[in-house]
Amino acid sequence: MNIKIYGADWCSDCVQAKNFLDSKGKKYEYIIITDNQEALDLVEKINHGKRVIPTIIIDKKSYTNPGINGLMKIIE
């Protein structure tokens, strides 16, 4: 499972998503969009011009702020 989280350290939903994946032993790449124009552009493209975080890509499919319940369904 290839997981990338696009977020920011000040975002509580991003922290919760990372903590959840950590608790499940899932490896992921965390990409901070602050001061990262390429990551910011990707997030805006996925979310139709909006900067919604966390934006999570799992096996090339994107999920916009799926929440813990959504992540549970996705990874199981």
Beta strands, then each sheet from edge to edge (+ up, - down):
strand 1: 3-7
strand 2: 29-32
strand 3: 55-58
strand 4: 61-64
sheet 1: 2+ 1+ 3- 4+
end
